[in-house]
Every structure is written in structure tokens, then in C-alpha cells.
């Protein structure tokens, strides 16, 4: 408990001074020392409002024992030995009226000289409480890197170290609270919610975080409203009832939340689930209201409360010694206090939410100064200390406790509790592992979610079913063509070449199955190798067919020797064999040099690892070039034959198949460049399947229709020339 010394010096004397010095015309809270900690705390509302001692101001002393801490500061030899630590505290009751105190904290000898490194007693500042207050004053301290350790400002913007390099806090950011609220909603399966929030930086930040966090989930924000002064609570509750909302998230400051709950009681709002953020979850006044049970169940998020034994006796003793007869009028924030506002009962019954946060802030600064002064058992070194030196040694430990603080009946009635500690040190960056990720401004690493397409995925099942259907159709067509082998339709479609094409389509479809499940070395190779090799054979066959059509009808008459050579040396099989051999050599070479292997894609999403298969496009580029070359050659030949006789024109069918093929892969490449995620593997498998179906459906099925339903057309016409009859062979 040695660290209580610092907090007692900083906080107890503040309370005692305010309690006993009310007769003085001014009440600046100051204790001189070798080094000073600045303090910005709410004690009064600004002029024009009723003076009110905010609960968080009372909390500054709710955990301290004066006599214990004074003795510790005298006897301590381990923490800042022989160093007098003082404080300079100002009542931050208003942004405008508090500037004199802020300027005093950053001044040296009565002068403010930004960017000039001067020796100053003020080494760090604690406070102010709210996010709006902190946003107003923080830039003053960021200029010279004066450590600003905050105990209540949880807005996300303070996590951006580029804007707030010397800002630290002893409370968790709003993102953590929103994360726990989301966990509660998911646990109880609550999807239809209202989100009520304070009309300030704190509330707006909470709303933005919640909207972004529930995006993509089944949770719907049915109603959201900022709570401003003078709001019509009756109309608000009517709108909530009208939309049949039973879960209400209240992300608001304590004063606002009190007004909201009191209005809910007054307007007889019943059977709701209220989810309280940490600003009011430990409110001690609301649970004492008998009618509060009627509003339903209140679930809350809160940090653990640490109490100092014996402090109650001290407060009551201090109250009995306090004498105050001064009844003046408040002129400035840091002046006159009314002793009637301070009672032992008020202090002891105050909301304890932020007492430990204030204590932690002072404790962190003291230990940072201890390290900066290189203190040891023999004392501390007498060195010049600048505020920016202290920030380098600051680290803060925050303990979180998420508790159910309400009462009542809910579905799945369990308490969601956890307790863990984080050490925050933004100036000692921790490198996360490849399997971990970290939020912006966070100093902790979280495990990434591993993503891949399992075989049970709906998309995967549909694509694999499509591949099975393709295999079945290809087999059935092969049987049909075999039984009608000598008919003109089969012969004109390619004769024996048809069976080669259909066999290649079947083998190509096998690669589709390897796009799913966790990638392995074998699955990565089989994902690409069968398709690239045997689809090359398919394209080569169609190049031959389209060339033969052009040769018979257009080239034979002009170049008869070319046709003779083609027939004599079986040119079609030579071309197909050459394409197959070339592609096989290219694939074997690329697989030997740099085979596709499983790898973890970590760049697409910071919180995910997408299991993928790497494919070196530079190494395998020649295989794709060959496919593109064959496609272009096939398209040229087939397009040249678009005006041939209708009954014997296979060229138009081939042209249409190629157009479908080109459109399919253009769409896939476009989506691949725009979308990054695990579902790109489903799209890749779908593109492969569509490529195979383009030939199966638009080249072979029409011929099957003629064979089965129009057999009268499946006979050669006697008026055909001899050269045209060669088309069937």
C-alpha cells in the first residue's frame, strides 16, 4: 500500500483544505514540493447554475486514509525517497472560467513559452473528467509533451497518438464498453434495441462505435436518440413503445441517466431491459428508489471498486473539526465553497466509479518520476527533469470488471463477469505476432479469426453439386454420342475428338473440389494443375474444329496442298499433342520452381487470417499466355466461319462459347481486384465451373437435342459436295 502516499498528498489535502478554509476569499488547492502534479477536477458548476458538488469530485477522497498515508510518506524509502511531491489543483467547472488555472500549469515564472524547453515543477497533469473538457484543454499540454493522465475521458479520439502524443488515461476507452455491451446482446440474443446517449462528444462517440460494431450482425438499432436538456421524455418513451422495443442501451453521463430513469419511473415504463454504461452503472441513489423495480432489469458495465479500510472514520473525524461560517458569493470557479455542501454521508455514499481511476493516475505519475530520477535505496539522482522525460516511463495498469448490477427477471438469467488487467504503455510498442492483431491506439494483441471456406459452406455445397452434375451430363453425352457415333451430328461435332473434349471437361471439374477446406500442399496443386492442363486440351480441340471448318469451306479450294498435308499427317492430333506437351512442360517447370502452397493472407483484414493458396503469377504467366493464345486463335477461326451454311456451321456455337468464357473471367478478375476476403475462393471455383459449362451446354447439348428429338435432321444431305462431306471425318 506504499503507493497510497502519493494519492493522499494530492487528494486528501485538497479535501481538508476545502473543508477548513472556506473563510478565505480564495481557495486555490496547492501543496508545494520539489515536483508538482497538476490537477483539473470538477467541484462546482459554473456561475449561473446551482452550485453542486459533483459525485466524481467527492470520489477523489473516498478511498484515502489521511493518517495512514501521511505516515507512509514520512517513512517510505522505496518510492521517491527524499523527494517532496506536491500538487497544484484547479476546479475545472467551466471551459471559459478555468483557463487561468490551465495557463498557470503550463507557465514558467509567470510566462507561457510554447516549444521552449524550460525547467518546470509541474511534471504531469491529472484530469479533467469529461471528454469534452479534455478535448478543450488537451492541446495546451500536447505542445510541450506534458503528460496528461486522464481519469474519466473515454472518447476514442484520444487513442490517436498523432494528435494526443502525451495523453494517457486510467479508464478504458468507449470501444471496450461497446464491445462488452455487444457481448451481452449476443449472449441473450437481443436483436431489437434502442440506443440513448448524451448529446456531447462522449455520447456521439459511443453511438458511432456501436453503429460500426453492429454492422454486419443481426442486431438492429430500432431507435436512437441524443438526450439534450429539455427533452420530452414522454414522447421518447412513446416512440420506444410504438416500436415494441424491450432492450434500451443508455450510454450517458450519470446526471443524464438519473433524469432518464426517474422519468421512466414517472411515466410508468415497465418490463424493459436497461443496459448501463460505466458512467452510471454504480449509481447509489437510483437502486434505493422503490419504484425502480417496475422499470425492469438493469444490467451494467463497471470497473472494480477498491476501498481503503478506516477511511469512513477519518471522514467523520474531519467533518467534526471543520468550521465554516463564510457565506460569500461565488465569483470564480476556484473560489468560495459552502461547507453545507460537504458532509461525511455525501462523501461515503458517493458513486465510487472513478476513485480508483484517480488514484491510479497519481500512482502512475509517481512511479514514472521515480524511474526518471533513477531512484534507488540510496535515494534519487539530482538531475533536471522535463515533462517529456516522464512520459517515456509512464505505464498504466487498468483492471476491468464487467458485472450485472441490476435486479429483476430476464430470459437466460446469468451474470456475465470477467476480470483482467492490461498494462498500457503507448511508448513501448509491442509487435503483434502474425496470428494476432491490435486496434489503433491499443497496446494489447488479440488473436485473429482464421477464415476459410469449409466443405459444409452453402456456396461450396452448391458448386460441388454443380461439378457432380457436370460429370454426370458429360458421361451421359458420351454414351449418347457413342451409340450414335456414325451419324452426321456426332461426326460434324468432331467424332472421336468429342470424347476427348468431354473427358477433359470431367477431369477439369475435379479441381473445383480443392477450393474448399483447409488448404494443403496437395490441394493447392490440384486446385490449379488439372484445370490448366486439360482445359488447354479442350481449347486446342476447338481450335482444330474451327480451323477444319474454315479449311473445308474456304481454304481447301485456294490451297489444296494444305488440306492434303493436314489429312495425310493428321494435323489435328499433332496440334492437340503439341499444345498438351507445351502446357505440361510449362506447368511442371513452374511447379518445380515455385509450386502453389498454403499461406496465411493477413493483409486483407487486420482481424482475420484468410487461409489461401499462393500462386506465383510471374512464374505461371506462360501457362496463362498459352491459354489466351489458343482462345484468340480459336476465336479468329470460328469468327471467320460465321457466314457458313447453317446446317453445318459449328463455328457460331464455338464463337458463342468463347464469348461466355471471356465474360466469365473478366467478371472474376474485376471482382478479385475489388473484393478481398475468403469468398474469392468460391468465386474462383464458380468461374472454373462456368468455363466448363459454357462448352458443355452451348456446344454439346444442342447436338443432343437433335439426336434425341430431331432425328430427321441427323442424316447427310445428298447435295453436299465431296469437300463438305469431308467435314464429317
C-alpha positions in Angstrom: 0.0 0.0 0.0 3.0 2.3 -0.3 1.6 4.0 -3.4 -1.3 5.4 -1.3 1.2 8.0 -0.1 1.1 10.0 -3.4 -2.6 9.9 -3.7 -3.1 11.1 -0.1 -0.8 14.1 -0.6 -2.5 15.0 -3.8 -6.2 14.4 -2.8 -6.6 14.4 0.9 -5.1 17.8 1.5 -7.3 19.1 -1.3 -10.4 17.9 0.7 -9.1 19.1 4.0 -8.2 22.5 2.6 -11.7 22.9 1.1 -13.3 21.7 4.3 -11.4 24.0 6.7 -10.5 27.1 4.7 -13.9 28.3 3.5 -13.5 31.6 5.2 -10.7 32.6 2.9 -11.6 34.7 -0.1 -9.8 32.3 -2.4 -9.4 28.6 -2.2 -6.7 27.5 -4.5 -5.6 24.0 -3.7 -1.8 23.9 -3.6 0.9 22.0 -1.8 4.5 23.0 -2.6 7.2 20.4 -3.4 10.2 19.6 -5.5 7.9 18.4 -8.2 4.2 19.3 -8.8 1.3 17.3 -10.2 -1.4 19.5 -11.8 -5.0 18.7 -11.2 -8.2 19.6 -13.0 -11.3 18.4 -11.2 -15.0 19.4 -11.2 -16.1 20.9 -7.9 -18.7 23.5 -8.9 -20.9 24.2 -11.8 -20.1 27.5 -13.5 -21.8 30.7 -12.4 -25.4 30.9 -13.4 -26.2 27.3 -12.3 -27.0 26.0 -8.9 -23.7 25.2 -7.2 -23.4 21.4 -7.0 -20.6 19.2 -5.7 -20.4 16.5 -8.4 -20.1 12.9 -7.1 -16.8 12.4 -9.0 -15.2 15.3 -7.1 -16.2 13.6 -3.8 -14.8 10.3 -5.2 -11.3 11.9 -5.2 -11.1 11.4 -1.5 -13.4 8.4 -0.9 -10.6 5.8 -0.7 -7.9 7.6 1.3 -6.9 7.4 4.9 -5.1 10.6 5.9 -3.2 9.4 8.9 -2.1 6.2 7.2 -0.9 8.0 4.1 0.9 10.8 6.0 2.9 8.3 8.0 3.7 6.4 4.8 5.1 9.4 3.1 7.4 10.1 6.0 8.6 6.5 6.3 8.7 5.4 2.7 12.2 4.6 1.4 11.3 2.8 -1.8 9.0 5.3 -3.7 10.5 8.8 -4.3 12.8 8.7 -1.3 13.9 12.2 -0.2 11.7 13.8 -2.9 8.9 16.1 -1.9 5.9 15.7 -4.3 3.3 18.5 -4.3 0.3 19.5 -6.3 -1.4 22.4 -8.0 -5.1 21.8 -8.3 -7.8 23.8 -10.0 -11.6 23.5 -10.0 -12.4 22.8 -13.7 -16.0 23.8 -13.5 -16.1 25.6 -16.8 -14.1 25.7 -20.1 -14.0 29.5 -20.1 -13.6 30.2 -16.4 -10.9 27.6 -16.0 -8.3 28.9 -18.5 -6.4 31.0 -15.9 -5.6 27.8 -14.0 -4.6 25.9 -17.1 -2.3 28.7 -18.2 -0.7 28.7 -14.8 0.1 25.0 -15.0 2.0 25.4 -18.3 3.7 28.6 -17.3 7.2 29.1 -16.0 7.9 32.1 -13.9 4.6 33.6 -15.0 5.3 33.2 -18.7 4.0 30.7 -21.3 6.6 29.9 -23.9 5.5 27.0 -26.2 8.2 24.9 -27.8 10.8 26.3 -25.5 12.2 23.6 -23.2 12.2 25.2 -19.7 12.5 23.6 -16.3 9.1 23.5 -14.6 7.9 22.0 -11.4 4.7 20.7 -13.0 5.7 17.4 -14.5 2.2 16.0 -15.3 -1.5 16.8 -15.1 -4.4 14.7 -13.9 -7.9 15.4 -15.4 -10.2 16.8 -16.4 -13.2 14.5 -16.1 -15.3 14.7 -19.2 -14.3 14.0 -22.8 -15.5 17.5 -23.9 -13.4 19.2 -21.2 -10.3 17.1 -22.1 -10.7 17.9 -25.8 -10.7 21.6 -24.9 -7.6 21.7 -22.8 -5.5 18.8 -24.1 -3.8 20.7 -26.9 -2.3 23.1 -24.4 -0.4 20.2 -22.8 0.4 18.3 -26.0 2.6 21.1 -27.4 5.4 20.5 -24.9 4.6 16.8 -24.3 3.4 17.4 -20.8 1.9 14.1 -19.6 -1.8 14.4 -19.2 -3.2 11.4 -17.3 -6.9 11.4 -17.5 -9.3 9.5 -15.2 -12.7 9.9 -17.0 -12.4 10.8 -20.7 -13.1 7.6 -22.7 -13.7 9.0 -26.2 -11.9 7.1 -28.9 -10.1 10.1 -30.4 -7.7 10.2 -27.5 -6.3 6.8 -28.7 -4.8 8.6 -31.7 -1.2 9.3 -30.6 -0.5 11.5 -33.6 -3.0 14.1 -32.2 -2.5 13.4 -28.5 1.1 12.1 -28.0 1.3 12.7 -24.3 -2.3 11.8 -23.3 -2.9 8.6 -21.2 -5.9 7.5 -19.3 -6.7 5.2 -16.4 -10.1 4.3 -17.8 -10.9 2.0 -20.7 -11.9 3.6 -24.0 -15.5 3.6 -25.2 -14.7 0.9 -27.6 -14.2 -1.6 -24.7 -17.6 -0.7 -23.2 -19.3 -1.1 -26.5 -17.6 -4.5 -27.0 -19.0 -5.7 -23.7 -22.5 -4.4 -24.4 -22.4 -6.2 -27.7 -21.3 -9.4 -25.9 -24.3 -9.0 -23.6 -26.7 -8.5 -26.5 -25.3 -11.6 -28.3 -25.4 -13.7 -25.1 -29.1 -13.1 -24.5 -29.9 -13.0 -28.3 -31.3 -9.5 -28.1 -31.5 -8.0 -31.6 -34.1 -5.2 -31.5 -32.6 -2.4 -29.3 -32.8 1.3 -28.6 -29.6 3.4 -28.1 -29.9 6.5 -25.9 -26.9 8.7 -25.5 -25.6 12.0 -24.1 -25.6 14.9 -26.5 -21.9 15.5 -26.3 -18.6 14.2 -27.6 -18.8 11.2 -25.2 -22.3 10.1 -26.4 -21.7 10.7 -30.1 -18.6 8.6 -29.9 -20.5 5.8 -28.2 -23.2 5.9 -30.9 -20.6 5.8 -33.8 -18.8 2.9 -32.2 -22.0 1.0 -31.7 -23.2 1.6 -35.2 -19.9 0.4 -36.7 -19.7 -2.6 -34.4 -23.2 -4.0 -35.1 -22.9 -3.5 -38.8 -22.9 -7.0 -40.4 -24.6 -8.5 -37.3 -28.2 -9.4 -36.7 -28.5 -6.7 -34.1 -30.7 -3.8 -35.3 -30.8 -0.3 -33.8 -34.5 0.3 -33.9 -34.3 3.7 -32.3 -31.6 6.1 -31.3 -31.8 9.5 -29.6 -29.5 12.0 -28.1 -30.7 13.3 -24.7 -30.5 17.0 -24.6 -31.6 19.5 -21.9 -35.4 20.0 -22.0 -36.0 16.7 -23.9 -39.6 15.4 -23.9 -39.2 12.1 -22.2 -42.9 11.3 -22.6 -42.6 11.4 -26.4 -39.3 9.4 -26.2 -40.9 6.6 -24.3 -43.9 6.6 -26.6 -41.7 6.1 -29.6 -39.9 3.2 -27.9 -43.2 1.6 -27.0 -44.6 2.2 -30.5 -41.7 0.3 -32.0 -42.0 -2.6 -29.4 -38.5 -2.2 -28.1 -37.7 -4.0 -24.9 -33.9 -3.5 -24.6 -32.6 0.0 -24.1 -28.9 0.9 -24.0 -28.2 4.0 -22.1 -24.8 5.4 -23.0 -24.9 8.6 -21.0 -23.4 10.6 -18.2 -24.6 10.0 -14.7 -26.7 13.1 -14.3 -28.4 12.5 -17.6 -29.0 8.8 -16.8 -30.6 9.7 -13.5 -33.0 12.1 -15.2 -33.9 9.4 -17.8 -34.5 6.6 -15.2 -36.5 9.0 -13.0 -38.7 9.9 -16.0 -39.1 6.2 -16.8 -40.5 5.6 -13.3 -42.7 8.7 -13.5 -44.2 7.7 -16.9 -44.7 4.1 -15.7 -42.3 2.5 -18.2 -42.2 -1.2 -17.3 -40.6 -4.6 -18.2 -37.6 -3.2 -20.1 -34.0 -4.3 -20.0 -31.7 -1.3 -19.4 -28.1 -1.7 -20.2 -26.0 0.9 -18.3 -22.6 2.1 -19.3 -19.9 2.5 -16.7 -20.7 6.2 -16.2 -23.8 5.4 -14.1 -23.9 1.6 -13.5 -22.7 2.1 -9.9 -25.0 4.9 -9.1 -26.0 4.5 -5.5 -29.1 6.7 -5.5 -31.3 5.0 -8.1 -31.3 1.5 -6.6 -32.7 3.0 -3.4 -35.9 4.1 -5.2 -38.6 1.5 -4.6 -40.3 2.2 -7.9 -37.2 1.3 -9.9 -38.1 -2.4 -9.8 -41.1 -1.6 -12.0 -39.0 -0.5 -14.9 -37.5 -4.0 -15.4 -33.9 -5.2 -15.3 -30.8 -3.0 -15.3 -27.5 -4.6 -16.5 -24.3 -2.5 -16.1 -20.7 -2.3 -17.0 -18.3 -1.2 -14.3 -14.7 -1.2 -13.2 -13.8 -2.8 -9.8 -14.1 -0.7 -6.7 -11.1 -0.5 -4.3 -11.7 0.8 -0.8 -9.3 1.8 1.9 -10.2 0.4 5.3 -10.8 3.0 8.0 -11.4 5.9 5.7 -15.0 6.3 6.9 -13.8 7.0 10.4 -11.4 9.6 9.1 -14.1 11.4 7.1 -16.4 11.6 10.1 -13.5 12.9 12.2 -12.5 15.5 9.7 -16.1 16.7 9.5 -16.3 17.2 13.2 -13.3 19.5 13.2 -14.5 21.6 10.2 -15.7 25.1 11.0 -17.1 27.4 8.3 -19.2 30.5 8.8 -18.3 32.2 5.5 -21.3 32.8 3.3 -20.0 34.6 0.3 -21.0 34.6 -3.4 -19.0 32.5 -5.9 -17.1 34.8 -8.2 -14.7 32.4 -10.0 -14.6 28.7 -10.2 -11.7 28.2 -7.8 -13.1 30.4 -5.1 -15.6 30.1 -2.3 -17.2 26.8 -1.2 -20.2 26.3 1.0 -19.5 23.9 3.8 -23.1 22.7 3.9 -22.4 21.0 0.6 -19.8 18.8 2.2 -21.0 16.1 4.6 -19.5 12.7 5.6 -22.7 11.0 4.4 -22.5 12.5 1.0 -18.8 11.5 0.6 -19.3 8.0 1.8 -22.4 7.4 -0.3 -20.9 8.9 -3.5 -20.6 6.8 -6.6 -17.2 5.1 -6.4 -16.8 4.6 -10.1 -13.7 6.9 -10.6 -11.9 6.9 -7.2 -9.6 4.1 -8.3 -9.0 5.8 -11.7 -7.8 9.0 -10.0 -5.6 7.0 -7.6 -4.1 5.1 -10.5 -3.3 8.3 -12.3 -1.3 9.7 -9.4 0.3 6.4 -8.7 1.4 6.1 -12.4 2.9 9.6 -12.5 4.8 9.0 -9.2 6.3 5.8 -10.4 7.3 7.4 -13.8 9.0 10.2 -11.9 10.7 7.5 -9.7 12.1 5.9 -12.8 13.1 9.2 -14.4 15.0 10.3 -11.3 16.6 6.8 -11.2 15.7 6.4 -7.6 17.0 3.5 -5.6 17.6 2.5 -2.0 20.1 5.3 -1.5 17.8 8.0 -2.8 17.2 9.7 -6.2 19.7 11.3 -8.5 19.7 15.1 -8.6 19.0 15.5 -12.3 17.0 18.1 -14.3 13.6 16.6 -15.2 11.5 17.8 -18.1 7.8 16.6 -18.5 8.6 14.9 -21.8 11.1 12.7 -19.9 8.4 11.5 -17.6 6.0 10.5 -20.4 8.6 8.0 -21.6 8.4 6.0 -18.4 4.7 6.2 -17.9 2.7 3.0 -17.9 -0.7 2.3 -16.6 -2.4 -0.8 -15.4 -6.2 -1.0 -15.8 -8.4 -3.7 -14.3 -11.7 -4.3 -15.9 -14.7 -6.0 -14.3 -17.9 -6.4 -16.2 -20.8 -7.0 -13.7 -24.5 -7.4 -13.7 -25.7 -4.7 -11.2 -29.4 -4.7 -11.8 -32.2 -6.9 -10.5 -35.3 -8.4 -12.0 -36.3 -11.1 -14.4 -34.7 -11.7 -17.8 -34.6 -14.6 -20.2 -31.3 -16.7 -19.7 -30.6 -15.1 -16.3 -26.9 -15.2 -15.8 -24.2 -12.8 -14.7 -21.6 -12.0 -17.3 -18.4 -11.5 -15.3 -14.8 -11.3 -16.1 -11.7 -9.7 -14.6 -8.5 -9.0 -16.3 -5.7 -6.4 -16.3 -3.9 -4.6 -19.1 -0.7 -2.7 -18.9 -0.9 0.4 -21.1 2.4 1.9 -22.3 1.9 3.5 -25.7 5.6 4.5 -25.9 6.8 0.9 -25.6 5.2 -0.7 -28.7 4.7 -4.4 -28.7 4.9 -6.1 -32.0 2.0 -8.5 -32.5 2.5 -11.9 -34.0 1.3 -12.8 -37.4 -1.6 -14.6 -35.8 -2.6 -11.5 -33.8 -3.9 -8.0 -34.4 -4.3 -4.8 -32.5 -6.7 -1.9 -32.6 -5.5 1.6 -33.4 -4.1 3.1 -30.2 -4.3 -0.2 -28.3 -1.3 -1.8 -26.6 -2.7 -5.3 -26.5 -2.8 -8.0 -29.1 -5.8 -10.1 -30.0 -6.0 -13.4 -31.8 -7.0 -13.2 -35.5 -10.0 -15.1 -36.7 -9.0 -17.9 -39.1 -11.2 -17.9 -42.2 -11.5 -20.4 -45.0 -14.4 -22.0 -47.0 -15.3 -25.3 -45.3 -16.9 -28.1 -47.3 -20.1 -27.5 -45.4 -20.5 -23.9 -46.6 -23.7 -23.4 -48.7 -21.8 -21.9 -51.6 -19.2 -24.8 -51.6 -22.0 -27.4 -51.5 -23.8 -25.8 -54.5 -20.6 -25.6 -56.5 -19.6 -29.2 -55.8 -23.1 -30.3 -56.7 -22.7 -28.4 -59.9 -19.5 -30.2 -60.6 -21.1 -33.5 -60.0 -23.9 -32.7 -62.4 -21.4 -31.7 -65.0 -19.6 -35.0 -64.6 -22.9 -36.8 -64.9 -24.0 -34.9 -68.0 -20.6 -35.4 -69.7 -20.9 -39.1 -69.1 -24.4 -39.3 -70.4 -23.5 -37.3 -73.5 -20.5 -39.6 -74.1 -22.8 -42.6 -74.0 -25.3 -40.9 -76.4 -22.6 -40.0 -78.8 -21.1 -43.5 -78.7 -24.5 -45.1 -79.6 -24.9 -42.6 -82.5 -21.2 -42.4 -83.5 -21.7 -42.8 -87.2 -24.5 -40.2 -87.5 -23.7 -36.8 -89.2 -24.3 -34.8 -86.0 -21.7 -36.7 -84.0 -19.2 -36.7 -86.9 -19.7 -33.0 -87.5 -19.2 -32.2 -83.8 -15.8 -33.8 -84.0 -16.2 -37.5 -84.0 -13.6 -39.1 -81.8 -12.5 -35.7 -80.7 -15.8 -35.2 -78.8 -14.9 -37.9 -76.4 -11.6 -36.3 -75.7 -13.2 -32.9 -75.0 -15.8 -34.5 -72.7 -13.2 -36.5 -70.8 -11.1 -33.3 -70.4 -14.2 -31.4 -69.0 -14.7 -34.2 -66.5 -11.0 -34.1 -65.3 -11.1 -30.2 -65.2 -14.2 -30.3 -62.9 -12.1 -32.3 -60.3 -10.1 -29.1 -59.5 -13.3 -27.4 -58.2 -13.4 -29.7 -55.1 -9.9 -28.5 -53.9 -11.0 -24.9 -53.4 -12.7 -25.8 -50.1 -11.4 -26.9 -46.7 -8.1 -26.0 -45.2 -5.5 -25.7 -47.9 -2.7 -28.3 -48.1 0.3 -28.6 -50.4 -1.6 -31.3 -52.4 -4.9 -29.4 -52.6 -3.1 -26.2 -53.7 -1.5 -28.0 -56.6 -4.7 -29.9 -57.6 -6.6 -26.7 -57.4 -4.8 -25.4 -60.5 -2.9 -28.2 -62.3 -5.8 -30.3 -63.7 -7.8 -27.3 -64.9 -4.8 -25.5 -66.6 -3.6 -28.7 -68.3 -6.8 -30.3 -69.5 -8.6 -27.1 -70.3 -5.7 -26.4 -72.7 -6.5 -29.6 -74.4 -10.2 -28.5 -74.7 -9.2 -25.2 -76.3 -6.8 -27.0 -78.6 -9.6 -29.3 -79.8 -11.9 -26.3 -80.5 -9.0 -24.6 -82.4 -8.8 -27.7 -84.6 -12.5 -27.9 -85.1 -12.8 -24.2 -86.1 -9.8 -24.5 -88.4 -11.1 -27.6 -90.1 -14.4 -25.8 -90.8 -12.6 -22.9 -92.4 -10.2 -25.2 -94.2 -13.1 -27.3 -95.7 -15.2 -24.4 -96.8 -12.8 -21.6 -97.6 -9.2 -22.6 -97.7 -9.3 -26.0 -99.5 -10.2 -24.5 -102.9 -7.3 -22.0 -102.8 -4.7 -24.2 -101.0 -5.4 -27.8 -101.9 -2.0 -28.9 -100.8 -2.6 -27.6 -97.2 -5.7 -29.8 -96.9 -3.8 -32.8 -98.3 -0.9 -32.2 -95.8 -3.4 -31.8 -92.9 -5.2 -35.0 -93.8 -2.1 -37.1 -94.5 -0.2 -36.2 -91.3 -3.2 -36.0 -89.0 -2.6 -32.3 -88.4 -5.4 -32.0 -85.8 -3.8 -34.6 -83.5 -0.4 -33.1 -83.9 -1.7 -29.6 -82.8 -3.5 -31.1 -79.8 -0.5 -33.1 -78.8 1.8 -30.1 -79.2 -0.5 -27.9 -77.0 -0.8 -30.6 -74.4 3.0 -31.2 -74.3 3.8 -27.5 -74.2 1.4 -26.8 -71.3 2.6 -29.9 -69.4 6.2 -28.7 -69.6 5.3 -25.2 -68.5 3.3 -26.4 -65.6 6.0 -28.9 -64.5 8.6 -26.2 -64.7 6.6 -23.7 -62.7 5.6 -26.3 -60.1 9.2 -27.3 -59.7 10.4 -23.7 -59.3 7.7 -22.2 -57.2 4.7 -24.5 -56.5 1.4 -23.1 -55.1 1.4 -23.7 -51.3 -0.9 -22.7 -48.4 -0.3 -19.3 -46.9 -2.0 -17.0 -44.4 -3.4 -13.9 -46.1 -3.1 -11.3 -43.3 -3.2 -8.0 -45.4 -6.9 -8.2 -46.4 -8.3 -7.8 -42.9 -6.4 -6.8 -39.7 -8.5 -9.0 -37.5 -8.6 -12.1 -39.8 -6.3 -14.7 -41.3 -7.7 -16.0 -44.6 -6.2 -19.4 -45.5 -5.3 -19.3 -49.1 -3.1 -20.9 -51.8 -0.3 -18.8 -53.1 0.2 -18.7 -56.9 3.2 -17.0 -58.3 1.7 -15.3 -61.4 5.2 -14.4 -62.7 6.3 -18.0 -62.8 3.0 -19.3 -64.1 2.4 -16.5 -66.6 3.5 -18.6 -69.6 0.7 -21.1 -68.9 -1.9 -18.4 -69.0 -0.3 -16.9 -72.1 -0.8 -20.2 -73.9 -4.4 -20.4 -72.8 -5.0 -16.8 -74.1 -3.2 -17.6 -77.4 -5.3 -20.7 -78.0 -8.5 -18.8 -77.1 -7.6 -16.0 -79.5 -6.7 -18.4 -82.3 -10.0 -20.3 -81.8 -12.0 -17.1 -81.8 -10.4 -15.9 -85.1 -11.1 -19.2 -86.9 -14.6 -19.5 -85.6 -15.5 -15.9 -86.4 -14.2 -16.4 -89.9 -16.8 -19.1 -90.3 -19.8 -17.2 -89.0 -21.4 -16.9 -92.5 -21.1 -20.6 -93.5 -24.2 -22.8 -94.2 -26.4 -23.0 -91.1 -26.9 -26.8 -91.0 -23.2 -27.5 -90.8 -21.9 -24.4 -89.1 -20.2 -25.4 -85.8 -18.3 -22.1 -85.8 -21.1 -20.0 -84.4 -21.5 -22.3 -81.5 -17.8 -22.2 -80.7 -17.8 -18.4 -81.0 -20.6 -18.1 -78.5 -18.9 -20.4 -76.1 -15.7 -18.4 -76.3 -17.6 -15.1 -75.6 -19.2 -16.7 -72.5 -15.7 -17.8 -71.4 -14.2 -14.3 -71.8 -17.1 -12.6 -70.0 -16.8 -15.1 -67.1 -13.1 -14.4 -66.5 -13.4 -10.7 -67.0 -16.1 -10.6 -64.2 -13.9 -12.7 -62.0 -10.8 -10.6 -62.4 -12.8 -7.4 -61.8 -14.3 -8.8 -58.6 -10.9 -10.1 -57.5 -9.4 -6.6 -57.8 -12.3 -5.0 -55.8 -13.1 -7.6 -53.2 -10.7 -9.1 -50.6 -11.9 -11.9 -48.5 -12.4 -15.7 -48.2 -15.3 -15.8 -50.6 -13.0 -15.0 -53.5 -12.2 -18.7 -53.5 -15.9 -19.6 -54.1 -15.9 -17.1 -57.0 -12.8 -18.7 -58.4 -14.3 -22.2 -58.3 -17.5 -20.7 -59.8 -15.5 -19.2 -62.7 -13.9 -22.6 -63.4 -17.3 -24.3 -63.3 -18.8 -21.7 -65.6 -16.0 -22.1 -68.1 -16.7 -25.8 -68.3 -20.4 -25.4 -68.6 -20.0 -22.9 -71.4 -18.8 -25.6 -73.7 -21.0 -28.4 -72.3 -24.2 -26.5 -72.6 -23.8 -24.5 -75.7 -21.7 -26.9 -77.8 -22.9 -30.4 -76.9 -26.5 -30.0 -75.6 -27.9 -28.6 -78.9 -26.5 -31.7 -80.7 -28.0 -34.0 -78.1 -31.4 -32.3 -78.7 -31.1 -33.0 -82.5 -30.1 -36.6 -81.9 -33.0 -37.3 -79.4 -35.8 -35.1 -80.7 -35.0 -34.2 -84.3 -33.6 -37.4 -85.7 -34.8 -36.5 -89.2 -32.1 -33.8 -89.3 -29.4 -36.3 -88.4 -28.8 -37.5 -91.9 -26.4 -36.3 -94.6 -27.8 -34.2 -97.5 -27.1 -35.7 -101.0 -26.5 -32.3 -102.4 -23.3 -31.7 -100.3 -20.1 -31.5 -102.2 -17.3 -34.0 -101.7 -15.2 -31.4 -99.8 -18.1 -30.7 -97.5 -18.6 -34.3 -96.7 -15.0 -34.4 -95.5 -16.2 -32.2 -92.7 -17.7 -35.3 -91.0 -14.4 -37.2 -90.9 
